[in-house]
Amino acid sequence: MHTGHVVIRLGGDAADPDDEEAEAQLSSLCRRAGTTIEKSALVLDFFEIRSARDLGRVEPLARKCVAWARRYPW
């Protein structure tokens, strides 16, 4: 990016996120990109939510992801 910052996109449709796996991937991504978490922006991608039923399914997952993301200084 022009500012020297990177965007990290977390998302997946196969399984709920695993905190330990996300931590390992985050560290690895930052190391490979030559950056730090402080210089990164996080995008939580929950794909397309088309109905109240979809929203009901994704809401607990979104809360879990946000709780995890709050551990870091994005």
PDB file of N, CA, C and O in Angstrom:
ATOM      1  N   MET A   1       0.845  -1.181   0.000  1.00  0.00           N
ATOM      2  CA  MET A   1       0.000   0.000   0.000  1.00  0.00           C
ATOM      3  C   MET A   1       0.888   1.241   0.000  1.00  0.00           C
ATOM      4  O   MET A   1       2.061   1.174   0.368  1.00  0.00           O
ATOM      5  N   HIS A   2       0.333   2.346  -0.406  1.00  0.00           N
ATOM      6  CA  HIS A   2       1.088   3.595  -0.521  1.00  0.00           C
ATOM      7  C   HIS A   2       1.639   4.078   0.814  1.00  0.00           C
ATOM      8  O   HIS A   2       2.705   4.691   0.854  1.00  0.00           O
ATOM      9  N   THR A   3       0.938   3.815   1.891  1.00  0.00           N
ATOM     10  CA  THR A   3       1.338   4.320   3.206  1.00  0.00           C
ATOM     11  C   THR A   3       2.311   3.392   3.916  1.00  0.00           C
ATOM     12  O   THR A   3       2.766   3.705   5.016  1.00  0.00           O
ATOM     13  N   GLY A   4       2.634   2.266   3.313  1.00  0.00           N
ATOM     14  CA  GLY A   4       3.491   1.301   3.984  1.00  0.00           C
ATOM     15  C   GLY A   4       2.728   0.395   4.921  1.00  0.00           C
ATOM     16  O   GLY A   4       3.332  -0.410   5.630  1.00  0.00           O
ATOM     17  N   HIS A   5       1.410   0.509   4.941  1.00  0.00           N
ATOM     18  CA  HIS A   5       0.576  -0.339   5.774  1.00  0.00           C
ATOM     19  C   HIS A   5       0.044  -1.493   4.937  1.00  0.00           C
ATOM     20  O   HIS A   5       0.015  -1.419   3.709  1.00  0.00           O
ATOM     21  N   VAL A   6      -0.371  -2.547   5.603  1.00  0.00           N
ATOM     22  CA  VAL A   6      -0.956  -3.694   4.917  1.00  0.00           C
ATOM     23  C   VAL A   6      -2.358  -3.947   5.453  1.00  0.00           C
ATOM     24  O   VAL A   6      -2.708  -3.506   6.548  1.00  0.00           O
ATOM     25  N   VAL A   7      -3.144  -4.656   4.673  1.00  0.00           N
ATOM     26  CA  VAL A   7      -4.484  -5.062   5.086  1.00  0.00           C
ATOM     27  C   VAL A   7      -4.461  -6.571   5.241  1.00  0.00           C
ATOM     28  O   VAL A   7      -4.011  -7.293   4.352  1.00  0.00           O
ATOM     29  N   ILE A   8      -4.948  -7.036   6.373  1.00  0.00           N
ATOM     30  CA  ILE A   8      -5.027  -8.466   6.635  1.00  0.00           C
ATOM     31  C   ILE A   8      -6.498  -8.842   6.639  1.00  0.00           C
ATOM     32  O   ILE A   8      -7.299  -8.271   7.379  1.00  0.00           O
ATOM     33  N   ARG A   9      -6.840  -9.809   5.804  1.00  0.00           N
ATOM     34  CA  ARG A   9      -8.224 -10.262   5.694  1.00  0.00           C
ATOM     35  C   ARG A   9      -8.341 -11.623   6.364  1.00  0.00           C
ATOM     36  O   ARG A   9      -7.673 -12.580   5.972  1.00  0.00           O
ATOM     37  N   LEU A  10      -9.190 -11.699   7.372  1.00  0.00           N
ATOM     38  CA  LEU A  10      -9.456 -12.971   8.014  1.00  0.00           C
ATOM     39  C   LEU A  10     -10.843 -13.420   7.591  1.00  0.00           C
ATOM     40  O   LEU A  10     -11.799 -12.646   7.641  1.00  0.00           O
ATOM     41  N   GLY A  11     -10.943 -14.632   7.189  1.00  0.00           N
ATOM     42  CA  GLY A  11     -12.245 -15.163   6.799  1.00  0.00           C
ATOM     43  C   GLY A  11     -12.106 -16.593   6.356  1.00  0.00           C
ATOM     44  O   GLY A  11     -11.020 -17.057   6.008  1.00  0.00           O
ATOM     45  N   GLY A  12     -13.198 -17.268   6.373  1.00  0.00           N
ATOM     46  CA  GLY A  12     -13.211 -18.645   5.922  1.00  0.00           C
ATOM     47  C   GLY A  12     -14.621 -19.166   5.974  1.00  0.00           C
ATOM     48  O   GLY A  12     -15.429 -18.722   6.789  1.00  0.00           O
ATOM     49  N   ASP A  13     -14.915 -20.102   5.108  1.00  0.00           N
ATOM     50  CA  ASP A  13     -16.272 -20.633   5.102  1.00  0.00           C
ATOM     51  C   ASP A  13     -16.321 -22.102   5.495  1.00  0.00           C
ATOM     52  O   ASP A  13     -17.388 -22.716   5.474  1.00  0.00           O
ATOM     53  N   ALA A  14     -15.169 -22.669   5.854  1.00  0.00           N
ATOM     54  CA  ALA A  14     -15.121 -24.096   6.162  1.00  0.00           C
ATOM     55  C   ALA A  14     -15.305 -24.392   7.644  1.00  0.00           C
ATOM     56  O   ALA A  14     -15.839 -25.446   7.992  1.00  0.00           O
ATOM     57  N   ALA A  15     -14.877 -23.492   8.527  1.00  0.00           N
ATOM     58  CA  ALA A  15     -14.937 -23.775   9.960  1.00  0.00           C
ATOM     59  C   ALA A  15     -14.886 -22.483  10.754  1.00  0.00           C
ATOM     60  O   ALA A  15     -14.482 -21.437  10.246  1.00  0.00           O
ATOM     61  N   ASP A  16     -15.301 -22.574  12.003  1.00  0.00           N
ATOM     62  CA  ASP A  16     -15.183 -21.424  12.895  1.00  0.00           C
ATOM     63  C   ASP A  16     -13.709 -21.125  13.117  1.00  0.00           C
ATOM     64  O   ASP A  16     -12.868 -22.021  13.038  1.00  0.00           O
ATOM     65  N   PRO A  17     -13.397 -19.860  13.395  1.00  0.00           N
ATOM     66  CA  PRO A  17     -11.993 -19.507  13.589  1.00  0.00           C
ATOM     67  C   PRO A  17     -11.423 -20.146  14.854  1.00  0.00           C
ATOM     68  O   PRO A  17     -12.123 -20.342  15.848  1.00  0.00           O
ATOM     69  N   ASP A  18     -10.156 -20.456  14.784  1.00  0.00           N
ATOM     70  CA  ASP A  18      -9.439 -21.013  15.913  1.00  0.00           C
ATOM     71  C   ASP A  18      -8.423 -19.969  16.363  1.00  0.00           C
ATOM     72  O   ASP A  18      -7.574 -19.554  15.574  1.00  0.00           O
ATOM     73  N   ASP A  19      -8.500 -19.542  17.616  1.00  0.00           N
ATOM     74  CA  ASP A  19      -7.628 -18.478  18.113  1.00  0.00           C
ATOM     75  C   ASP A  19      -6.150 -18.803  17.927  1.00  0.00           C
ATOM     76  O   ASP A  19      -5.391 -17.956  17.455  1.00  0.00           O
ATOM     77  N   GLU A  20      -5.732 -20.002  18.285  1.00  0.00           N
ATOM     78  CA  GLU A  20      -4.318 -20.362  18.183  1.00  0.00           C
ATOM     79  C   GLU A  20      -3.848 -20.370  16.731  1.00  0.00           C
ATOM     80  O   GLU A  20      -2.747 -19.910  16.427  1.00  0.00           O
ATOM     81  N   GLU A  21      -4.678 -20.890  15.845  1.00  0.00           N
ATOM     82  CA  GLU A  21      -4.316 -20.914  14.429  1.00  0.00           C
ATOM     83  C   GLU A  21      -4.226 -19.492  13.874  1.00  0.00           C
ATOM     84  O   GLU A  21      -3.307 -19.170  13.121  1.00  0.00           O
ATOM     85  N   ALA A  22      -5.179 -18.653  14.247  1.00  0.00           N
ATOM     86  CA  ALA A  22      -5.167 -17.263  13.783  1.00  0.00           C
ATOM     87  C   ALA A  22      -3.928 -16.540  14.294  1.00  0.00           C
ATOM     88  O   ALA A  22      -3.315 -15.770  13.554  1.00  0.00           O
ATOM     89  N   GLU A  23      -3.551 -16.778  15.549  1.00  0.00           N
ATOM     90  CA  GLU A  23      -2.350 -16.152  16.115  1.00  0.00           C
ATOM     91  C   GLU A  23      -1.110 -16.549  15.323  1.00  0.00           C
ATOM     92  O   GLU A  23      -0.281 -15.702  14.988  1.00  0.00           O
ATOM     93  N   ALA A  24      -0.989 -17.839  15.027  1.00  0.00           N
ATOM     94  CA  ALA A  24       0.170 -18.321  14.275  1.00  0.00           C
ATOM     95  C   ALA A  24       0.186 -17.742  12.860  1.00  0.00           C
ATOM     96  O   ALA A  24       1.239 -17.342  12.363  1.00  0.00           O
ATOM     97  N   GLN A  25      -0.964 -17.699  12.224  1.00  0.00           N
ATOM     98  CA  GLN A  25      -1.031 -17.155  10.871  1.00  0.00           C
ATOM     99  C   GLN A  25      -0.741 -15.656  10.868  1.00  0.00           C
ATOM    100  O   GLN A  25      -0.064 -15.153   9.972  1.00  0.00           O
ATOM    101  N   LEU A  26      -1.250 -14.952  11.863  1.00  0.00           N
ATOM    102  CA  LEU A  26      -1.020 -13.513  11.945  1.00  0.00           C
ATOM    103  C   LEU A  26       0.469 -13.217  12.088  1.00  0.00           C
ATOM    104  O   LEU A  26       1.005 -12.357  11.389  1.00  0.00           O
ATOM    105  N   SER A  27       1.126 -13.922  12.985  1.00  0.00           N
ATOM    106  CA  SER A  27       2.571 -13.721  13.175  1.00  0.00           C
ATOM    107  C   SER A  27       3.328 -14.024  11.893  1.00  0.00           C
ATOM    108  O   SER A  27       4.222 -13.275  11.500  1.00  0.00           O
ATOM    109  N   SER A  28       2.975 -15.108  11.252  1.00  0.00           N
ATOM    110  CA  SER A  28       3.640 -15.509  10.019  1.00  0.00           C
ATOM    111  C   SER A  28       3.407 -14.489   8.900  1.00  0.00           C
ATOM    112  O   SER A  28       4.340 -14.125   8.185  1.00  0.00           O
ATOM    113  N   LEU A  29       2.174 -14.036   8.754  1.00  0.00           N
ATOM    114  CA  LEU A  29       1.864 -13.041   7.716  1.00  0.00           C
ATOM    115  C   LEU A  29       2.643 -11.751   7.918  1.00  0.00           C
ATOM    116  O   LEU A  29       3.210 -11.204   6.972  1.00  0.00           O
ATOM    117  N   CYS A  30       2.669 -11.276   9.137  1.00  0.00           N
ATOM    118  CA  CYS A  30       3.398 -10.037   9.412  1.00  0.00           C
ATOM    119  C   CYS A  30       4.890 -10.205   9.146  1.00  0.00           C
ATOM    120  O   CYS A  30       5.527  -9.322   8.571  1.00  0.00           O
ATOM    121  N   ARG A  31       5.435 -11.322   9.560  1.00  0.00           N
ATOM    122  CA  ARG A  31       6.854 -11.585   9.342  1.00  0.00           C
ATOM    123  C   ARG A  31       7.172 -11.638   7.843  1.00  0.00           C
ATOM    124  O   ARG A  31       8.138 -11.023   7.390  1.00  0.00           O
ATOM    125  N   ARG A  32       6.365 -12.367   7.084  1.00  0.00           N
ATOM    126  CA  ARG A  32       6.605 -12.486   5.635  1.00  0.00           C
ATOM    127  C   ARG A  32       6.406 -11.162   4.910  1.00  0.00           C
ATOM    128  O   ARG A  32       7.078 -10.894   3.914  1.00  0.00           O
ATOM    129  N   ALA A  33       5.487 -10.330   5.402  1.00  0.00           N
ATOM    130  CA  ALA A  33       5.230  -9.030   4.765  1.00  0.00           C
ATOM    131  C   ALA A  33       6.217  -7.973   5.242  1.00  0.00           C
ATOM    132  O   ALA A  33       6.258  -6.871   4.696  1.00  0.00           O
ATOM    133  N   GLY A  34       7.016  -8.302   6.263  1.00  0.00           N
ATOM    134  CA  GLY A  34       7.975  -7.338   6.787  1.00  0.00           C
ATOM    135  C   GLY A  34       7.300  -6.174   7.484  1.00  0.00           C
ATOM    136  O   GLY A  34       7.736  -5.029   7.368  1.00  0.00           O
ATOM    137  N   THR A  35       6.233  -6.477   8.210  1.00  0.00           N
ATOM    138  CA  THR A  35       5.478  -5.425   8.888  1.00  0.00           C
ATOM    139  C   THR A  35       5.114  -5.878  10.295  1.00  0.00           C
ATOM    140  O   THR A  35       5.522  -6.950  10.742  1.00  0.00           O
ATOM    141  N   THR A  36       4.351  -5.059  10.974  1.00  0.00           N
ATOM    142  CA  THR A  36       3.885  -5.369  12.320  1.00  0.00           C
ATOM    143  C   THR A  36       2.369  -5.230  12.363  1.00  0.00           C
ATOM    144  O   THR A  36       1.751  -4.699  11.439  1.00  0.00           O
ATOM    145  N   ILE A  37       1.795  -5.706  13.429  1.00  0.00           N
ATOM    146  CA  ILE A  37       0.347  -5.584  13.595  1.00  0.00           C
ATOM    147  C   ILE A  37      -0.063  -4.112  13.636  1.00  0.00           C
ATOM    148  O   ILE A  37      -1.101  -3.734  13.092  1.00  0.00           O
ATOM    149  N   GLU A  38       0.749  -3.293  14.278  1.00  0.00           N
ATOM    150  CA  GLU A  38       0.426  -1.860  14.389  1.00  0.00           C
ATOM    151  C   GLU A  38       0.334  -1.180  13.029  1.00  0.00           C
ATOM    152  O   GLU A  38      -0.343  -0.161  12.889  1.00  0.00           O
ATOM    153  N   LYS A  39       0.997  -1.726  12.044  1.00  0.00           N
ATOM    154  CA  LYS A  39       0.970  -1.150  10.698  1.00  0.00           C
ATOM    155  C   LYS A  39       0.000  -1.897   9.784  1.00  0.00           C
ATOM    156  O   LYS A  39       0.078  -1.793   8.560  1.00  0.00           O
ATOM    157  N   SER A  40      -0.903  -2.642  10.387  1.00  0.00           N
ATOM    158  CA  SER A  40      -1.850  -3.446   9.625  1.00  0.00           C
ATOM    159  C   SER A  40      -3.282  -3.010   9.922  1.00  0.00           C
ATOM    160  O   SER A  40      -3.595  -2.524  11.009  1.00  0.00           O
ATOM    161  N   ALA A  41      -4.123  -3.197   8.942  1.00  0.00           N
ATOM    162  CA  ALA A  41      -5.563  -3.005   9.117  1.00  0.00           C
ATOM    163  C   ALA A  41      -6.204  -4.377   8.992  1.00  0.00           C
ATOM    164  O   ALA A  41      -5.771  -5.193   8.178  1.00  0.00           O
ATOM    165  N   LEU A  42      -7.219  -4.633   9.781  1.00  0.00           N
ATOM    166  CA  LEU A  42      -7.883  -5.927   9.774  1.00  0.00           C
ATOM    167  C   LEU A  42      -9.232  -5.810   9.098  1.00  0.00           C
ATOM    168  O   LEU A  42      -9.994  -4.879   9.361  1.00  0.00           O
ATOM    169  N   VAL A  43      -9.526  -6.763   8.221  1.00  0.00           N
ATOM    170  CA  VAL A  43     -10.839  -6.869   7.588  1.00  0.00           C
ATOM    171  C   VAL A  43     -11.420  -8.210   8.010  1.00  0.00           C
ATOM    172  O   VAL A  43     -10.828  -9.257   7.754  1.00  0.00           O
ATOM    173  N   LEU A  44     -12.568  -8.177   8.649  1.00  0.00           N
ATOM    174  CA  LEU A  44     -13.276  -9.413   8.998  1.00  0.00           C
ATOM    175  C   LEU A  44     -14.311  -9.653   7.903  1.00  0.00           C
ATOM    176  O   LEU A  44     -15.226  -8.849   7.724  1.00  0.00           O
ATOM    177  N   ASP A  45     -14.172 -10.736   7.186  1.00  0.00           N
ATOM    178  CA  ASP A  45     -15.013 -11.021   6.029  1.00  0.00           C
ATOM    179  C   ASP A  45     -15.977 -12.153   6.364  1.00  0.00           C
ATOM    180  O   ASP A  45     -15.564 -13.286   6.610  1.00  0.00           O
ATOM    181  N   PHE A  46     -17.255 -11.830   6.370  1.00  0.00           N
ATOM    182  CA  PHE A  46     -18.274 -12.829   6.673  1.00  0.00           C
ATOM    183  C   PHE A  46     -19.099 -13.191   5.448  1.00  0.00           C
ATOM    184  O   PHE A  46     -20.214 -13.701   5.559  1.00  0.00           O
ATOM    185  N   PHE A  47     -18.538 -12.920   4.290  1.00  0.00           N
ATOM    186  CA  PHE A  47     -19.191 -13.252   3.033  1.00  0.00           C
ATOM    187  C   PHE A  47     -20.535 -12.539   2.919  1.00  0.00           C
ATOM    188  O   PHE A  47     -20.740 -11.492   3.535  1.00  0.00           O
ATOM    189  N   GLU A  48     -21.418 -13.084   2.161  1.00  0.00           N
ATOM    190  CA  GLU A  48     -22.699 -12.431   1.900  1.00  0.00           C
ATOM    191  C   GLU A  48     -23.734 -12.889   2.924  1.00  0.00           C
ATOM    192  O   GLU A  48     -23.939 -14.084   3.134  1.00  0.00           O
ATOM    193  N   ILE A  49     -24.376 -11.919   3.548  1.00  0.00           N
ATOM    194  CA  ILE A  49     -25.437 -12.206   4.514  1.00  0.00           C
ATOM    195  C   ILE A  49     -26.737 -11.768   3.854  1.00  0.00           C
ATOM    196  O   ILE A  49     -26.977 -10.574   3.676  1.00  0.00           O
ATOM    197  N   ARG A  50     -27.574 -12.735   3.492  1.00  0.00           N
ATOM    198  CA  ARG A  50     -28.767 -12.454   2.692  1.00  0.00           C
ATOM    199  C   ARG A  50     -30.067 -12.403   3.489  1.00  0.00           C
ATOM    200  O   ARG A  50     -31.073 -11.893   2.996  1.00  0.00           O
ATOM    201  N   SER A  51     -30.058 -12.919   4.698  1.00  0.00           N
ATOM    202  CA  SER A  51     -31.324 -13.024   5.418  1.00  0.00           C
ATOM    203  C   SER A  51     -31.098 -12.899   6.920  1.00  0.00           C
ATOM    204  O   SER A  51     -29.965 -12.899   7.403  1.00  0.00           O
ATOM    205  N   ALA A  52     -32.201 -12.792   7.636  1.00  0.00           N
ATOM    206  CA  ALA A  52     -32.127 -12.763   9.099  1.00  0.00           C
ATOM    207  C   ALA A  52     -31.557 -14.083   9.618  1.00  0.00           C
ATOM    208  O   ALA A  52     -30.859 -14.104  10.632  1.00  0.00           O
ATOM    209  N   ARG A  53     -31.849 -15.169   8.931  1.00  0.00           N
ATOM    210  CA  ARG A  53     -31.306 -16.472   9.321  1.00  0.00           C
ATOM    211  C   ARG A  53     -29.779 -16.471   9.183  1.00  0.00           C
ATOM    212  O   ARG A  53     -29.074 -16.931  10.082  1.00  0.00           O
ATOM    213  N   ASP A  54     -29.273 -15.959   8.067  1.00  0.00           N
ATOM    214  CA  ASP A  54     -27.823 -15.854   7.891  1.00  0.00           C
ATOM    215  C   ASP A  54     -27.211 -14.985   8.980  1.00  0.00           C
ATOM    216  O   ASP A  54     -26.165 -15.318   9.537  1.00  0.00           O
ATOM    217  N   LEU A  55     -27.862 -13.880   9.277  1.00  0.00           N
ATOM    218  CA  LEU A  55     -27.371 -12.975  10.313  1.00  0.00           C
ATOM    219  C   LEU A  55     -27.329 -13.674  11.667  1.00  0.00           C
ATOM    220  O   LEU A  55     -26.372 -13.510  12.423  1.00  0.00           O
ATOM    221  N   GLY A  56     -28.349 -14.443  11.970  1.00  0.00           N
ATOM    222  CA  GLY A  56     -28.380 -15.189  13.224  1.00  0.00           C
ATOM    223  C   GLY A  56     -27.249 -16.195  13.330  1.00  0.00           C
ATOM    224  O   GLY A  56     -26.748 -16.463  14.422  1.00  0.00           O
ATOM    225  N   ARG A  57     -26.854 -16.745  12.207  1.00  0.00           N
ATOM    226  CA  ARG A  57     -25.759 -17.715  12.197  1.00  0.00           C
ATOM    227  C   ARG A  57     -24.399 -17.034  12.331  1.00  0.00           C
ATOM    228  O   ARG A  57     -23.507 -17.557  12.999  1.00  0.00           O
ATOM    229  N   VAL A  58     -24.238 -15.880  11.707  1.00  0.00           N
ATOM    230  CA  VAL A  58     -22.931 -15.234  11.681  1.00  0.00           C
ATOM    231  C   VAL A  58     -22.684 -14.354  12.906  1.00  0.00           C
ATOM    232  O   VAL A  58     -21.531 -14.075  13.236  1.00  0.00           O
ATOM    233  N   GLU A  59     -23.720 -13.922  13.569  1.00  0.00           N
ATOM    234  CA  GLU A  59     -23.562 -12.992  14.695  1.00  0.00           C
ATOM    235  C   GLU A  59     -22.658 -13.539  15.802  1.00  0.00           C
ATOM    236  O   GLU A  59     -21.775 -12.809  16.253  1.00  0.00           O
ATOM    237  N   PRO A  60     -22.826 -14.775  16.263  1.00  0.00           N
ATOM    238  CA  PRO A  60     -21.899 -15.283  17.294  1.00  0.00           C
ATOM    239  C   PRO A  60     -20.459 -15.366  16.789  1.00  0.00           C
ATOM    240  O   PRO A  60     -19.517 -15.099  17.535  1.00  0.00           O
ATOM    241  N   LEU A  61     -20.297 -15.730  15.541  1.00  0.00           N
ATOM    242  CA  LEU A  61     -18.963 -15.803  14.947  1.00  0.00           C
ATOM    243  C   LEU A  61     -18.333 -14.417  14.881  1.00  0.00           C
ATOM    244  O   LEU A  61     -17.149 -14.254  15.179  1.00  0.00           O
ATOM    245  N   ALA A  62     -19.114 -13.431  14.496  1.00  0.00           N
ATOM    246  CA  ALA A  62     -18.607 -12.056  14.433  1.00  0.00           C
ATOM    247  C   ALA A  62     -18.176 -11.583  15.814  1.00  0.00           C
ATOM    248  O   ALA A  62     -17.127 -10.954  15.953  1.00  0.00           O
ATOM    249  N   ARG A  63     -18.962 -11.874  16.819  1.00  0.00           N
ATOM    250  CA  ARG A  63     -18.600 -11.484  18.189  1.00  0.00           C
ATOM    251  C   ARG A  63     -17.286 -12.138  18.621  1.00  0.00           C
ATOM    252  O   ARG A  63     -16.446 -11.492  19.249  1.00  0.00           O
ATOM    253  N   LYS A  64     -17.109 -13.414  18.286  1.00  0.00           N
ATOM    254  CA  LYS A  64     -15.876 -14.126  18.637  1.00  0.00           C
ATOM    255  C   LYS A  64     -14.681 -13.492  17.929  1.00  0.00           C
ATOM    256  O   LYS A  64     -13.630 -13.292  18.539  1.00  0.00           O
ATOM    257  N   CYS A  65     -14.839 -13.179  16.653  1.00  0.00           N
ATOM    258  CA  CYS A  65     -13.744 -12.574  15.893  1.00  0.00           C
ATOM    259  C   CYS A  65     -13.383 -11.194  16.427  1.00  0.00           C
ATOM    260  O   CYS A  65     -12.203 -10.860  16.541  1.00  0.00           O
ATOM    261  N   VAL A  66     -14.376 -10.404  16.751  1.00  0.00           N
ATOM    262  CA  VAL A  66     -14.117  -9.060  17.281  1.00  0.00           C
ATOM    263  C   VAL A  66     -13.428  -9.150  18.636  1.00  0.00           C
ATOM    264  O   VAL A  66     -12.508  -8.379  18.911  1.00  0.00           O
ATOM    265  N   ALA A  67     -13.857 -10.076  19.484  1.00  0.00           N
ATOM    266  CA  ALA A  67     -13.208 -10.250  20.792  1.00  0.00           C
ATOM    267  C   ALA A  67     -11.738 -10.620  20.603  1.00  0.00           C
ATOM    268  O   ALA A  67     -10.874 -10.109  21.316  1.00  0.00           O
ATOM    269  N   TRP A  68     -11.451 -11.501  19.650  1.00  0.00           N
ATOM    270  CA  TRP A  68     -10.066 -11.872  19.366  1.00  0.00           C
ATOM    271  C   TRP A  68      -9.287 -10.671  18.839  1.00  0.00           C
ATOM    272  O   TRP A  68      -8.166 -10.415  19.279  1.00  0.00           O
ATOM    273  N   ALA A  69      -9.867  -9.943  17.911  1.00  0.00           N
ATOM    274  CA  ALA A  69      -9.173  -8.816  17.264  1.00  0.00           C
ATOM    275  C   ALA A  69      -8.853  -7.700  18.252  1.00  0.00           C
ATOM    276  O   ALA A  69      -7.877  -6.974  18.062  1.00  0.00           O
ATOM    277  N   ARG A  70      -9.640  -7.552  19.282  1.00  0.00           N
ATOM    278  CA  ARG A  70      -9.407  -6.489  20.266  1.00  0.00           C
ATOM    279  C   ARG A  70      -8.123  -6.696  21.066  1.00  0.00           C
ATOM    280  O   ARG A  70      -7.697  -5.792  21.785  1.00  0.00           O
ATOM    281  N   ARG A  71      -7.516  -7.840  20.956  1.00  0.00           N
ATOM    282  CA  ARG A  71      -6.254  -8.106  21.657  1.00  0.00           C
ATOM    283  C   ARG A  71      -5.080  -7.361  21.024  1.00  0.00           C
ATOM    284  O   ARG A  71      -4.015  -7.247  21.630  1.00  0.00           O
ATOM    285  N   TYR A  72      -5.271  -6.864  19.827  1.00  0.00           N
ATOM    286  CA  TYR A  72      -4.162  -6.292  19.050  1.00  0.00           C
ATOM    287  C   TYR A  72      -4.377  -4.822  18.730  1.00  0.00           C
ATOM    288  O   TYR A  72      -5.514  -4.359  18.638  1.00  0.00           O
ATOM    289  N   PRO A  73      -3.289  -4.095  18.563  1.00  0.00           N
ATOM    290  CA  PRO A  73      -3.367  -2.654  18.248  1.00  0.00           C
ATOM    291  C   PRO A  73      -3.414  -2.391  16.728  1.00  0.00           C
ATOM    292  O   PRO A  73      -2.458  -1.857  16.165  1.00  0.00           O
ATOM    293  N   TRP A  74      -4.494  -2.755  16.087  1.00  0.00           N
ATOM    294  CA  TRP A  74      -4.633  -2.566  14.644  1.00  0.00           C
ATOM    295  C   TRP A  74      -4.551  -1.111  14.304  1.00  0.00           C
ATOM    296  O   TRP A  74      -4.646  -0.745  13.133  1.00  0.00           O
TER     297      TRP A  74
END
